[in-house]
Amino acid sequence: MTDLGPEWHIGPDGRYFRRAARVLLFDDANRLLLVRGHDVDQPERTWWFTVGGGIDAGESARDAAVRELVEETGLSLRPDALIGPVLTRSAIFDFFARDVRQDEEFFMARIDAPGELSAAGWTQVEQDFMDEMRWWDLDALESVTVEIFPAQLVEITRELLEGWDGTVRHLGEVSE
């Protein structure tokens, strides 16, 4: 266990590593729910990213995605409400002044009349770097000037909203 959280371990490449599950969650107006965070060691750096986080030992990616959704937003879905995984990637990035790698599975879901978002379930690590949650219209999201992760998020979500063909899109390994 590290101060990053219990799911982070040193991987074969010497980086802290974890598996993660993420959710592309849409409301009934086709808006995408994202979280804005900032870099703890560079507070002026900010970005938008999808809801989700580490997969606990013995937990499936699908179950982790549902658990993370509740913890990070207060919104609840059944595991069978998730579509996919629709996307995977391995991301290498700076997190809490460490070079880390996260292998991610992305699921898609829709929630009608989602209600109020809640940060009450945020862990201390999340409280330290997560700033807000927001539903985004894709046209508005396309014009933001801060970073968005994954970088192709708007393009990918537009394609998924047209209908998922059952193919898991692999983004490969990306450095952010």
C-alpha positions in Angstrom: 0.0 0.0 0.0 1.2 3.5 -0.8 -0.3 6.9 0.0 -1.8 6.6 -3.5 -4.1 3.9 -2.3 -4.1 0.2 -1.6 -4.7 -0.8 -5.2 -1.3 0.7 -6.4 1.7 -1.7 -6.6 5.1 -1.5 -8.2 4.8 -3.1 -11.6 7.5 -4.9 -13.7 8.6 -1.6 -15.3 9.3 -0.1 -11.8 6.3 2.3 -12.0 3.4 2.3 -9.6 0.6 0.3 -11.4 -3.0 -0.5 -11.1 -5.9 -1.8 -13.1 -8.9 0.6 -13.3 -12.5 0.7 -14.5 -14.0 3.9 -15.9 -17.6 4.9 -16.9 -18.7 6.9 -19.8 -22.0 8.0 -18.3 -24.6 9.8 -20.3 -27.8 11.5 -19.1 -31.1 11.6 -21.0 -29.8 14.7 -22.9 -26.7 12.8 -24.1 -24.5 14.9 -21.8 -21.3 13.1 -20.5 -20.4 13.2 -16.8 -16.8 14.2 -16.2 -14.7 15.1 -13.2 -12.2 18.0 -13.1 -9.0 17.4 -11.3 -5.7 19.2 -10.7 -2.2 18.1 -10.4 -1.2 18.1 -6.7 2.4 19.1 -7.4 1.4 21.5 -10.2 -1.9 23.0 -8.9 -2.3 25.3 -12.0 -2.6 22.2 -14.2 -6.2 21.0 -14.5 -8.0 18.5 -16.6 -11.4 16.7 -17.2 -11.6 12.9 -17.0 -14.1 10.1 -16.7 -15.6 8.7 -13.5 -13.8 5.6 -12.2 -10.8 4.2 -10.4 -8.9 1.3 -9.2 -10.1 -2.3 -9.2 -9.9 -3.9 -5.8 -8.4 -7.4 -5.3 -10.9 -10.0 -6.4 -13.2 -7.5 -7.9 -14.4 -7.5 -11.6 -13.9 -4.4 -13.7 -17.7 -4.2 -14.1 -18.2 -4.3 -10.3 -15.4 -1.8 -9.8 -17.0 0.6 -12.3 -20.4 0.5 -10.5 -18.7 0.9 -7.1 -16.6 3.8 -8.3 -19.6 5.5 -9.8 -21.4 5.4 -6.4 -18.3 6.6 -4.5 -17.4 9.4 -6.8 -20.8 10.7 -7.8 -23.5 9.3 -5.5 -25.2 7.8 -8.6 -26.1 4.1 -8.6 -26.4 1.6 -11.5 -26.6 -2.2 -11.6 -23.6 -3.9 -13.1 -25.8 -5.2 -16.0 -26.7 -1.6 -16.9 -23.1 -1.1 -18.1 -22.3 -1.7 -21.8 -18.9 -3.1 -22.7 -16.1 -2.7 -22.0 -16.2 -0.4 -25.0 -12.6 0.9 -24.8 -9.3 0.0 -23.2 -6.0 1.8 -22.8 -2.8 1.8 -20.8 -2.0 5.3 -19.6 1.3 6.5 -18.2 1.0 9.7 -16.3 2.2 11.8 -13.4 0.1 11.3 -10.3 1.0 12.7 -6.9 4.5 13.5 -8.2 5.0 9.9 -9.3 5.3 8.3 -12.7 2.4 5.7 -12.8 0.8 3.3 -15.2 -2.9 2.5 -15.2 -4.5 -0.2 -17.4 -8.1 0.9 -17.9 -11.4 -0.7 -19.1 -14.1 1.8 -20.1 -17.8 1.0 -19.8 -20.7 3.0 -21.2 -24.0 3.6 -19.4 -27.0 5.9 -19.5 -28.9 7.3 -16.5 -32.2 9.1 -16.9 -33.0 11.9 -14.5 -29.8 11.3 -12.5 -30.5 13.7 -9.7 -28.0 15.5 -7.5 -24.3 14.6 -7.7 -22.5 14.0 -4.5 -18.8 14.0 -3.5 -19.5 12.5 -0.1 -17.8 9.2 -1.0 -14.6 10.8 -2.2 -11.5 9.2 -0.5 -8.8 11.5 0.9 -6.7 11.1 -2.3 -9.7 12.1 -4.4 -10.4 15.1 -2.1 -6.8 16.2 -2.6 -7.0 16.4 -6.4 -10.6 16.3 -7.6 -12.4 19.7 -7.8 -15.8 19.3 -9.4 -18.2 17.1 -11.4 -20.1 18.3 -14.4 -22.4 17.1 -17.1 -21.0 18.1 -20.5 -22.7 18.7 -23.8 -20.2 17.2 -26.4 -20.2 20.4 -28.5 -19.2 22.4 -25.4 -16.7 19.8 -24.3 -15.1 19.9 -27.8 -14.2 23.6 -27.2 -12.6 23.5 -23.7 -9.0 24.6 -23.5 -7.9 22.4 -20.6 -6.7 18.8 -21.1 -9.3 16.0 -21.4 -8.5 12.4 -20.8 -8.5 10.3 -22.9 -7.6 12.9 -25.5 -9.9 11.4 -28.1 -12.9 11.4 -25.7 -15.2 13.6 -27.7 -14.7 11.6 -30.9 -15.0 8.3 -29.1 -18.2 9.2 -27.3 -19.8 10.6 -30.4 -19.2 7.3 -32.2 -20.6 5.3 -29.2 -23.7 7.4 -29.0 -24.4 6.4 -32.6 -24.5 2.8 -31.4 -21.9 0.4 -30.1 -21.1 -2.4 -32.6 -19.6 -4.7 -29.9 -16.0 -4.0 -30.8 -13.7 -3.0 -27.9 -11.6 -0.1 -29.1 -8.0 -0.3 -27.9 -6.1 3.0 -27.6 -2.9 1.2 -26.7 -0.4 2.7 -24.4 -0.5 6.5 -24.1 1.6 8.9 -22.1 -0.1 11.9 -20.7 
